[in-house]
Amino acid sequence: MWKNTAVEIFGFLLITLAIIFYLGWAIKYNAWFDVGLFSFVTPILIFGILGVILARLNEKGVQ
């Protein structure tokens, strides 16, 4: 149980980090559509979403 909870919490942290980093960078540099910013934030966001999904699937017993 703790393993799934830790993975889910880490996933939510990654999602939060990606959103905060994107908003912070975009506000500071006024670069809302920067390709470099997208290339940094997108993998972090995807790993966070996948972490949450996998933790919830594993919690239900789906393998």
GIDA-V122280 format. One line per field, one symbol per residue. psi: psi as a letter, one per 30 degrees, with the letter a starting at -180 (. if undefined). A space follows every 10 residues. Layout:
BEGIN
psi->???
END
This chain:
BEGIN
psi->eeeeeeeeee eeeeeeeeee eeeeeeeegh ifhkeeeefe eeeeeeeeee eeeeeeeeef gk.
END
